[in-house]
Amino acid sequence: MEPRHDSVLMKEVLEALSPRPDETVVDATLGGAGHFAALLGALGADGVIVGIDADSAAVERARAAYALDRRSDRPTAHLVNDNFRNLSRILERLRIAPVDKILFDLGWSGYQIAAPRGFSFQSDEPLLMNYDESGTTAADIVNTSTEEALADLIFTYGEERFARGIAHSIVRARSKERILTTGALVEAVLAGTPTWYQKRKIHPATKTFQALRIAVNDELQSLREGLEAALDALAPKGRLAVISFHSIEDRIVKSMLRDAVHAGFGSLSPKKPIVPARAEILSNRRARSAKLRVFERVAAATSVESVPSRAPSFSYAQ
C-alpha cells in the first residue's frame, strides 16, 4: 500500500491563520506538505512562504508541491532542511522579519510511519527513530541506558504505567542479544507488561515507542526553543497556530502560550483549543487526539525573552 498523509484540521488552520496574499508565512513542520500546499495557495506574488523540516524527504514533498503551483503570481518560497528549534537562525539567514503567520503541526506524517526507520511497531524495522537520519538512535538508548534511566524515560516521555517492568524486560533481553529492531523491542515490551494490558485497543508498545522517539529527537526542548523563536518572530497582530497530539506536547504549548498571554504579549484566539469535527475523526483516525491552539500577538511589539517555558527534562546517558 502506498504511504499517504491527511493533514489534520486543514479548514480550521486556514480559518485561524487567514493568510492574506501579501503576507509572510512559516510552515515550521512540512511533514506531508498538505498544510504547506494550502498556505501556498492562499499567497500571491507579494507573499513569502518558508517551509522547514528536519526530514529531507518532507522538504522534497514541499518542493514538489511548489513545482505543481503553476500560477504566474505564486509567492516566493524558501524550503529549509533543518530543525524548527533553529527558527531564529533560519529567518536571520533568509533576512526575513517579522513573520505574519506561523504553523507548527507536531504530528508525524504517514510518510514517516511508512519509512523503514523504526517509527512504527507494525513491521520489523531497524530501531532508529531519528528524523534527520544521523546521530543517536533508539537502539543506542535501548542498549546503553541503565535500567533506572530507561524506566524514567519511558515513564516521563511515554507516561507508561508499566515503565519499570518494561525497562527490566529490555535489560534482560539485551543481556542475551542487542536489541536492534522494532520487533525485538516489541517482544521485550510484551514480556514486561501483563496479559490484560496487551488486549486493549492501544498497542502496549505505543507509549514506549513514543518515549524513545521524543528522546532520540530531543523533541520537547526543540519545541520549547521553536515556540519561543516563533513568538519573538511574530509581527504585531501576527498569528501562531500549533497542533499537538499528545498530552506532554500540549502541556508545553498550553503553558508557553498562557505565559505569553499573562506577560501581555498577546492573546489566545479562541481561548479553548480547537478539536477535529466528528466527521474528520471518522475519516482520519490519527486526528482523534489533535488539539489546535491559536495565539495572536498584540499590536505593539514586545519581547518574549521574559516568557518562561516549562517541560520535563531528562538525560538518558549513562
C-alpha positions, -999 to 999 in steps of 0.1 A, spaced: 0 0 0 13 34 -9 20 57 20 -3 87 24 -8 116 48 -40 135 55 -32 168 72 -55 173 102 -77 204 109 -70 218 75 -101 240 74 -96 251 109 -59 260 104 -67 281 73 -95 299 91 -74 305 122 -44 319 103 -64 336 75 -33 343 54 -35 373 31 -19 372 -4 9 396 6 19 381 39 49 361 51 40 327 64 61 300 80 52 263 80 77 250 106 68 214 102 63 204 65 56 167 71 33 155 43 32 191 28 -6 193 30 -8 224 51 21 239 31 3 234 -2 -29 250 12 -10 280 27 10 284 -5 -23 286 -25 -35 314 -2 -5 336 -10 2 357 -41 32 373 -58 39 396 -29 38 368 -4 66 347 11 64 312 24 91 295 45 89 257 49 110 239 75 115 202 83 143 181 98 133 153 74 148 159 40 120 138 24 94 163 38 113 191 22 113 173 -12 75 169 -9 71 206 -3 94 213 -33 71 191 -54 40 209 -42 56 242 -51 65 230 -85 29 220 -91 18 256 -84 18 270 -120 4 304 -111 23 334 -126 17 351 -93 28 324 -69 48 336 -38 85 333 -31 93 301 -13 122 291 9 124 254 18 149 246 46 161 212 58 166 220 94 150 216 129 125 243 138 144 248 170 167 269 148 139 291 135 155 324 146 187 315 128 169 304 97 149 336 95 180 357 101 198 338 73 169 344 49 167 381 61 130 376 69 115 396 98 89 398 111 65 370 102 28 373 98 16 337 103 34 306 117 22 270 119 35 240 139 19 206 132 36 184 158 22 151 145 43 128 124 33 121 88 21 89 73 52 90 51 74 89 82 55 60 96 59 41 63 96 48 61 117 19 75 133 39 103 116 23 133 88 47 140 62 20 137 58 -13 156 36 -27 129 66 -42 110 101 -53 119 125 -25 111 158 -11 122 154 6 156 164 41 145 137 68 150 158 98 141 142 123 118 174 136 103 189 101 98 220 110 119 232 110 155 218 90 184 193 62 175 166 44 196 188 13 195 217 34 211 194 44 240 178 10 245 212 -8 246 233 16 266 210 32 292 207 18 327 175 1 338 166 31 360 173 56 332 151 36 308 123 34 333 124 71 339 125 79 302 95 56 294 75 70 323 84 106 317 81 108 280 56 80 274 35 83 306 37 45 307 24 29 339 44 -2 334 77 16 327 97 -2 353 86 -37 341 93 -28 305 127 -14 314 136 -45 334 124 -67 304 145 -47 280 177 -50 301 171 -88 305 165 -92 267 196 -72 257 218 -92 281 213 -121 256 214 -101 224 214 -64 214 180 -50 206 184 -36 171 149 -39 156 114 -28 164 103 -64 165 129 -72 192 118 -42 212 81 -51 209 89 -86 223 106 -70 253 77 -47 259 52 -76 258 74 -96 282 73 -66 306 36 -60 306 6 -80 319 -16 -100 295 -47 -79 301 -27 -48 291 -19 -64 258 -56 -69 249 -66 -33 248 -72 -13 216 -40 6 221 -9 -14 213 11 -20 246 43 -7 229 28 26 218 39 47 248 74 31 248 79 40 212 66 75 218 91 80 246 121 68 226 111 89 196 109 120 218 143 113 234 161 105 202 150 137 186 151 159 217 115 169 208 105 187 239 135 210 241 132 216 204 95 225 209 103 250 236 130 267 216 109 267 184 79 282 201 99 309 218 115 318 185 81 318 168 66 341 194 95 365 190 93 365 152 56 373 150 47 407 136 22 428 155 -12 412 151 6 381 137 -8 347 145 8 314 156 -11 281 153 1 249 170 -14 214 165 -4 189 192 -13 153 195 -3 140 230 -6 154 264 31 161 271 35 184 240 1 200 246 11 209 282 42 227 269 22 245 242 -5 255 266 19 266 293 41 287 270 11 304 253 -6 311 286 26 326 300 29 348 269 -7 360 275 0 367 311 31 387 301 9 409 279 25 396 247 -8 386 231 -40 366 234 -54 332 227 -80 332 199 -101 313 207 -93 307 244 -101 270 242 -82 246 219 -99 237 186 -105 199 181 -114 180 149 -151 175 140 -165 140 143 -165 136 105 -128 142 103 -121 117 131 -141 91 114 -123 96 81 -88 100 97 -82 82 129 -50 100 136 -69 132 141 -87 120 172 -62 134 197 -54 166 178 -57 200 195 -52 233 177 -42 263 198 -40 298 183 -21 328 196 -24 364 183 3 389 191 -6 423 204 -5 453 181 26 468 198 58 448 195 73 435 228 100 409 236 93 374 248 126 369 265 109 370 299 83 344 290 92 312 308 89 278 292 83 245 311 88 209 300 101 178 317 139 175 313 156 141 311 190 127 304 194 91 293 232 89 290 250 67 315 
